[in-house]
Amino acid sequence: MVLRVTQGMIQSQLLSNISNNVKRMSVSQNQLSTGRKINKPSDDPVGITYALRYRSEISINDQYQRNIDAAKSAVDHTDTVLSQINDVMQRAKELTVQGLNGTNPQSALDAIGIEMGQLYETAVGLGNDQLNGKYTFNGQFTDKQPYSIATASVDVPDDQKINYQVSAGITIPINQTGNDVFGAPGNNDNLFKILKGLQDAFSPSPPGTPANLTVAKGLMIDLSKRFDNFQTVRSEVGARANRIDLMDNRLKDLDVNLTDLSSKTEDADMAETITKLKTDENVYQASLSTGAKIIQPSLIDFLR
């Protein structure tokens, strides 16, 4: 059976082909204008599932990165304050050694006692240190002041850790408790108790009372013990800072990898897209030119 090709069939096929060419050109134009090869799920049903997964992982990674930044800030600040506390303890040791050399008149010992009192107040001030309105050494009760000038040696700060999640299943404590830094209340190595005791030992009340160097010698031993424990705390903070830096580098590398995978899945190759668009435009122009030649003859043309 011979199929009769009519003018209407030719025109219908031509218009269909032109329409398909316009659609292909529209897709390329859309990719070029958005910079993405997946603009709706139907563009790549399989690719969109990977793209959504990568977006979710990047979003989670961004939150971990914010936690890392906050943890780094808190730990670096704690390390700075610990350095200042270290200076207080070093000065207290120097003054104690100076006061125990046995050659000082009472006036010199009184001066040492006065400076010990100032060191005590400085230590209490550092114990009440704040970052962004939150107390550094009061555990999870960051809105409450842990120490007072009058009762610092017996004040009981909170001893709970504040943990930040920095990766899936990985948390890092970002704080040191007051008990870790200054010693537990009532203990002989409590820094506030030691400094207050040294103040009273070198410059007892009432004025003119001889210094109690025997007590000062005992407190010197306690101060050395507290200093050793304090150095352990500083080492822990330093190790924690290093761990946070490692996690920070790991998260940044992971972010680069996820972004690269997401880009390969969603982003259009601009050079390839431009080339394809030019090809589609040429095909479209050719189809219009060919159509004009095919449709142009009509029955009137043959009757002339």
HELIX and SHEET records of a PDB file:
HELIX    1   1 GLN A    7  THR A   34  1                                  28    
HELIX    2   2 PRO A   41  ASP A   43  5                                   3    
HELIX    3   3 PRO A   45  GLY A   99  1                                  55    
HELIX    4   4 GLN A  106  GLY A  127  1                                  22    
HELIX    5   5 GLY A  178  PHE A  182  1                                   5    
HELIX    6   6 LEU A  191  PHE A  202  1                                  12    
HELIX    7   7 LEU A  213  GLU A  266  1                                  54    
HELIX    8   8 MET A  270  ILE A  295  1                                  26    
HELIX    9   9 LEU A  299  LEU A  303  1                                   5    
SHEET    1   A 2 GLN A 130  LEU A 131  0                                        
SHEET    2   A 2 LYS A 134  TYR A 135 -1                                        
SHEET    1   B 2 ASN A 163  SER A 167  0                                        
SHEET    2   B 2 ILE A 170  PRO A 173 -1                                        
END                                                                             
